[in-house]
């Protein structure tokens, strides 16, 4: 298994990308939001202006996972902040260590981008939410969401 920098066009060119995106959408569905339908053009634009950074995990079967990091300068802090936007490893490949490698490489990338840390969101009650504190992450905020329109 290899974790390496990638690009949105490279992910899209992977033969199993659409299947991986469907598995991700099924698992990450949120009752308050519409079904995920990634806006690939927006991903490419963000990547083009340097605000999106992508890492991929591949093995002999091809693409098995990815993580995207979004950076923005927070006016309140006057600092660049990196946060994961998408983070997924195929369920059948999670025992490979791909998720941990993707996360560690994302931390290294965030450091090189000048971010004081890496923000990672996880669904309440998920395995990721249980795992992050064991990896040195601290819960700093709680996000509340109010539905304003039908999903």
Order of alpha helices (4+ residues) and beta strands (2+ residues): beta-alpha-alpha-alpha-beta-beta-beta-alpha-beta-alpha
